Amino acid sequence: MANKKEEKVKIDIDIKVRNIGPINKGNVSFTPLTIFVGPNSAGKTMLAHLLNIFPGSQKSWIDQLTFFFSQSMKEILSHEIKKTFLKNSRNFAQNIIKNLDNNISITLSKVETNKLFKYIFSKNENSIFKLQNFLELFKSYYSVGNLSELITYGENSGRISITVDIFNIHFNFNKAGNVKYSVSGKVKNIEFSKADIKEPKADIIEDSLLKIVYPKTMEAENILLFLIEWISNRFRKKVLLKRVYSLPAIRSGLMQVYPPLINAYIKIIPRLKLTWLEIPSLPGATIDLLSQLTSFSSKIEKGYFMNIAKEMEEEMLHGSVNLEKISEKLPPKLSFEEKNHTLNINRVSSSISEMIPFIIYLKYILKKGDILIIDEPESHLHPRNQAVLAKYLVKLVNNGLNIVITTHSDFIINKLNNLVMKEQKTESDLSLSPAKINLYLLEQTKSNFFNTKEISISDDGIKLEEFQKIREELYEEEVKLFYKKEQKTS
């Protein structure tokens, strides 16, 4: 069998962490299907949920984070801001303007480029992404009061670096609670060129070169402001509005108590205004799931993956999940229809309640290009359904959904392995290209912490020995017990 290695299909997100939770060192590059495996409490979920630092257009706090764009763009690009920019970055800006006035094209160094990024993201009073907003996201998703609580036990500092598109986002924090945050650009050079065109335009060439073509009659200062606006809007599209959704491990139990929990937590308790009653905060992923289930308008429209969701319902659930919007003041009614009769959600089996949020997301919420994080998708599922689910994960990936899972299921891994090895002479929804999948093992170190280890994947399948070692250990134990029993009876 051919063992040709294909170039990975990336979704332009790379994450590096140092001394975060149980992880000493983690390097992850996300592909259409990204998988984390490893022991309990190894940091799999922590790594996956770092994607939730992207606000996503569906999050409740997106209005705050896009204030720069929705309210202040005109001000940022006004004459006063222009003067502020030229004053604060005098040497850099004046050098650009001088060259634009005198040359047909110029190339700026990486140092000069990063000065521009630093100004846009750090120096301006209306910074696109305030540190406080990032901190609130981290606190919400990891249920901590301070970022220092995420630092690995015994270490004094931690670091998180996230690369998205042409942007590098860095966090450094220590036990004292100090946090350093910066956004810089991957662009190594910016090239300006004049042309006989009416409007300026910009293009990224291989993530390292930014080419800007502008009208011959355009003033140099306006070209500079066009550059600022272009970088700002690209950051908004690629980072601020990246749509990331989560299905937390608690989803099955959450569905069982969904109606009373929603009414009490979201509707009733806040209205009581009882100063003596402390309302517990829920983890960010749980809040996202609940907010999704309550955010439907009176008209519930079919989603991009509706047909695949129906296939899953038929094969795995033998029924259908129904979502009915009663009124604008109440959350939608969830029910499960099976064999011509309807069951309330709190009466269905744990396997069905486990799958309900997934089905709803596919039917009504997710779009092509979105990212879905699923903690332990195998929970409450029979081994056969775990294998069937793996098949649908591949079908969803091949139809444009980006999926991240954390799992302990060798049934899921084995099925994925078979779909990788499947003959790929013709394109199929049910064959998985090795280029579309990255698998990371959280491997324990001598100090009992964990590092990420990328597992080799080729046309020959997934080279994961972790589960095989456990099978061998159990088999050896079974053999020893068998012989011990034989000796007693002989």
N, C-alpha and C positions, 0 to 999 in steps of 0.2 A: 504493500500500500504506500502511496506517495506520502512523503512527510514534509512537504514544502511548507515553509512558515510564511504565512500572510502577514502583511503589515496591519497592525491593530486599527480597528475603527474606533476612534476616540470621540468623546463628547465634550472635549475641551475643558475638562476639570481634572486637576491634579491636587492632591492633598499630602502634605508632609507634617507629621507631628513628632515632637520630642517630649518625653516625660509628661504624658497626658494620661491620667487615670492609671490603669494597669499597663499601659503601653510605653515602653522606653523609646522605641523607634518604629515609626510607621510611614511607609511610602506607598501611596495608592494612586493609580491612574484609572479613571472611570471609563468604561466602555458601555455599549448598549445593555449588556448584562454583566453586572459586577456582583461577585459572591464573596462573602466572608464566612469562613468556617474556623472552628477552634473550640477549646474548652469553655465551660461556663465562666463568666466574669473575666474574660480575656480582653474585652474592649471592642468586640465586633459591632455592637449597637452604637457605641460611642463614635466609632469611625464613620459608620454609615450616616448617622444623624448630623455630622458636621456639614452635610449638604444643606441642612435647614438654616444655615446662616443666610442663605438666599431668601429674601422675603417672599417672593412669588406674588403674582397679582391677586391670588386668592386669600392672602393673609390679611388679618384685620389691621395690622400696623403699616400696611403698604402706603396709606395716605400720608403718614408721618414721614416715611423714608423718601417719598417722591415729592416732598414739599418743594425741594429745590427746583424741580422741573415744572410742577403744576402752578406754582405761585411766583417763583423768583427768576424764571429764565429771562424775562425782559429786563429785570433789574440787573442781573448778572452781565448781560450783554449791553448794558446801557453805557453812556458816556462816563458816568462816575466810576463804574467798575473797570472800564477801560483804563481810566487814569490810575486806579488802584493797582491794576495789574502792571502797568508800565512803571509805576513807582516802586512796587515791591520786587519786581524782577527786571530792574532797569537794564543791567548789562546783557542779560539773556535776551530780553525782548528787543532791545535796540539793535542787537547783533542780527537777529532775524530780519527785522524791518530793513536794516541797511542792506543786507544781502538780497532781500526780495526786490528792493528798489534798483539794484545794480546788476544782478545776475539773472540769467534765464532759469537756472536751477541750482540748488544748493543741497548739501547733505549735512545734517546735524549729528553730533556725537551722542552716544548713549548718555553721557553725563548731562548734556544740555537737554536731551529728551526727558530725562527723569526730573529735571528741574521743573519742566512744564507740568508733568504729572503731579509732582509734589505741590505745586501751587494750586492746581485745580482741586486736589483732594484734601489738602491739609491747611493751606494758608487762608483760603477764602472764608469769610464769616459764614457764608451759606454753603459750607462744605456738603458735597453730595451725600456722604455717608458719615455721619457723626459717630465717634467712638461710643458714645452712650447708647446709640441704637444697636450697635453690634453687641455691646455688653448685655443689653436687655434680652436679645435673642439667645445668647449663650445661657444666661440665667434661667430663661424659660425652658429651653429644651433639656437642660441638664439639672434643673431643680436645685440650683446652688445660689447662695447669696453673694458670692464673690468668685471671680475667676480663679483665684488662688486655690480654691477647693478642688479644682481639676488636676492640680499638679501631682505627679506620682509620689507616693509615700517615700520619704527619705531624700527627695530632691528639693532644691531651693527655687527652681524656676522651670517654666514650661514654654513650649513654642508651637504655634500653629501657623502654617503657611499654605495658602490656597491660591492656585493659579487658575484663572478663568479667562479663556480667550487671550487677550493681550494684557491682562491685568494680573498683578501679583499683590495679594493681600496678606499682610504679616501681623501676627500677634506675638508679643513676648510679655510674659507676666511672671511675677515672683511671689514668694510666700508673704511678703510685706503688703501685697495688694496693689503694687505698682503695675500698670499696664502700658506698654508701648505699642502703638498701632500705626501702620503705614500702608499706603497704596502706591505702587509704582508700576511702570510700564515695561512690558517685554520688548517693546519696539526698540531696535538698536539704532535705527536711522530714520529720519524724516526727509523726504525729498520733495521739494517744491518745483513746479514747472508751470510756465505760462502757456496758454493755448487760446485758439479762437473759439471760445465757448461762452455761453451766457451765464452759467451758474458754476460755482466751484464744486468739485467732487473729490472724494478720498477713497482709497482702496488699500487694504492690507495685503502685503505680499509675503507669504510664508511666515507670518507672525513676527517678523523682524524688521521689515521695511514698510513704512507708511508713505504712500505716494499721494500728494495733493496736487491736483491740477486746477488752475484758477484762471479767470479771464484776464487778458492783458491789461484791461482798464481798471481792474479791482485794486483799491488802495491796500497798502501793506498791512495797516492796522486791522482792517476788516478781514484780511486773509488770516491773520493771527487769531482773531476772535472766531472765525469759522472753524479753525483747528480746535479751539477750546470747546466749542459747541459740539463738534463731531465726537470728540473723545467722551464728553459728558453723556451724550445720547447713546453712544455705544455701551458705556458702563451701565446705563439704565436698562438697556435691552438685554445685555448679556448677563448682568449680575442682579440688578434690582428686581427685574421682572421675570427671572428664571422661575418656572413653575415646578415646585418640588412638593410632593405629597407624601404623607406617612401613614402606614398602617401599623400601629404599635402592637406589641405582644398582648396587651390587655384587651384587644378588640372584642374577643368572644364574650368575656364577662361584661364588657361595656354595652354590648347589644342586649344582653339579658335584662339590664336595668335601665336601658335607654330612655323610655318615656318618663318615669318618675325622676330620674337623675337630671334630665334636661329641664324639666319644669321646675325642680327645686333649685338646681345650681344656677341656671341662667335666668329664670323668670321670677321665682318667688323670693329666694333668700336675699338677693340684693335690694329688693323693694322694702324688706322689713327694716333695714337700717338699724340693726341691733348692734350696739357698740360692744356688748359683752360676748357676741358670737364671732369667733374667728373662722372665716370661711377658708378652707384649705385650698391651696393652689394646686392645680393639676399640671402634670408635665406638658411641655409644649406640643408634643406629637398627639397627645390625647385631646388637648384643646382644639388642635387643628381638625381632628376627626369629627369632634362634636360640632364645631362651627360649620363644617361642610354639610353635615346632616341637617342643619337648621337654616342654611342660607339660601335654599331654593326659593325662587319667586313663585307666584301663583301658577305660572306655566312651566312645567318641567320638561325640558327638551331632551331629545335623544342625543347621546354622546357618540364620539367617533368610534368607540370600540363596542357598541351595542350588540352587533352580530356575534362577536366572539364571546361576549358575556352570556348571551343566550345559549350558545353551544356549551359553555361551561356549566350553566344551570342544568341543562338537559342531561349531560353526561355525569356530572358529579353530585348534583343536589336532587335531581328528579323532581324538580318543581321550579317555581320562579319567585324572585324577590320583587315585591311591589312597593312603590313609593308614591304616596298620595298626599298632595298639599291640601290641607283643610282650610287654612286661612293664613293671612299674612302675620297674624299675631302668635300663631302656634307652630311648633315644629311639624314637619311632615309625618304622616303616619306610615310606619313600616309594617309590612306583613309578608307572610310566605304562603304562596298558593301551591297546594299539593293535592293531586287527584281530585280536582273539582271542589276542594274545600279550603278555606283560608284559616291559617293559624296566626295568632299573635306572636310577636317576636320572642317574648319570654316563655313560649311553649315549645319552641323548636329545639332540636338537638344542638349540642355544642359544636359539632362539625358544621352545621348550617349557619349558626350564629357567627362562627369563625369566618365564613366565606362572605357573609352579607356585606360588610363594608367594601370588600374587594369588588364584588359584583356591582354595587352602587357606583363606585368610582368609575368602573369601566362603562357602565350604562349611561351615566349622566355628567361626569366631571372631566375625566382625563381626555387630553388631546394628543395628537401626534407630536412627538418631541418632548413631552413632559417627562419628569423623573418621578418614579414611584418607589419608595422605600418600604419593604415588607420585612418586619421582624418575624423570624421563624414561621414561614408560610405553612410548614407541615403540622403546626399545632392542631390537635384534635382530629386529624385526618387519618383514616385507615391507610396502610402502606400502599394499597392499590391507587387510592385517590391522590396520594403524594406523587406517585409516578405520573398520573394523569395531569396533575397541576403543573408539573415540570414541563410537560408537553405544551400546555397553554402559555406558560411563561415564554417559551421559545416562539410560539406563534405571535404573541404580543410584541416581542422584541423585533421580529421580522416585519411587523406591521407598523413600526415606528415609535413604540413606547420604550423608554429607557427604564430599566428595572435594577434595583439594588436589593439583595436579600442577605440576611444573616440566617444560617441554618446549621442544624445538627443532623440533618436527614441524609443518610446514605442512599435512601431510595430516590430522593430528588437528584443527588449527585450522579448516581448510576444511570438514571434516565437521561439526564443531560449528556452524560458521557456517550450513551448510545446514539443520541441525536447529533452529536459532534461527529461520530464515526459513520453516520448514515451516508450512503452514497449521495454525492452532490453534483451529479452530472447535469441535472436540471434543477432550477430554483424551486424550493419548496418551503412552505410555511413551517414545516415540521423537520427541517434539518438546520443545524446550528453551525454557522461558520466559526472556526476557532478565532477568527479575527474580531468577532463580536463579543467575546467573553473574556473577562479577567477573573481569576479566582485567587483569593489571598487566604493563607493559613496564618492564624495568630499562634505563633510558635513560642513556647515557654523557654525562658533563658535560665541560666544557673542561679540568677538572683530572684527567680520566681516571678519575674515580670514577662512581658511579651513583645515580640517584634513581628512585623508583617513579613511573610515569605510568599512571593509570587509563585504559583504552581504552573508548571509547564503544561501548555495545551496545544495540541496539533491535530492533524487529521486522524492520528492514531488514538485520540481521546484525551482524557484528563488524567494526568499523572499524580493522583492524590493517594498517598500511602497512609494517611492518618486513620481512615476508617478500616483499612485493611489490617493495620496493626491490632486494632481492637477486636476484629473478627478472629484473628489468629490467637489472640490471648484467650478469648472465650472458648475457642475450639480446643486449645491446649488444656484449659480448665475442665472442659467436658470429658476429654480423653482420660485425664487423671482420675476424675470421679468415677468414670466407667470402670477403669481397671481396679480401682480401690474396692468398688462394689463386687467385682468379679472375684477378687482375692478373698473377700469375706464369705462368699457363697461356695467357694471351692474347698 
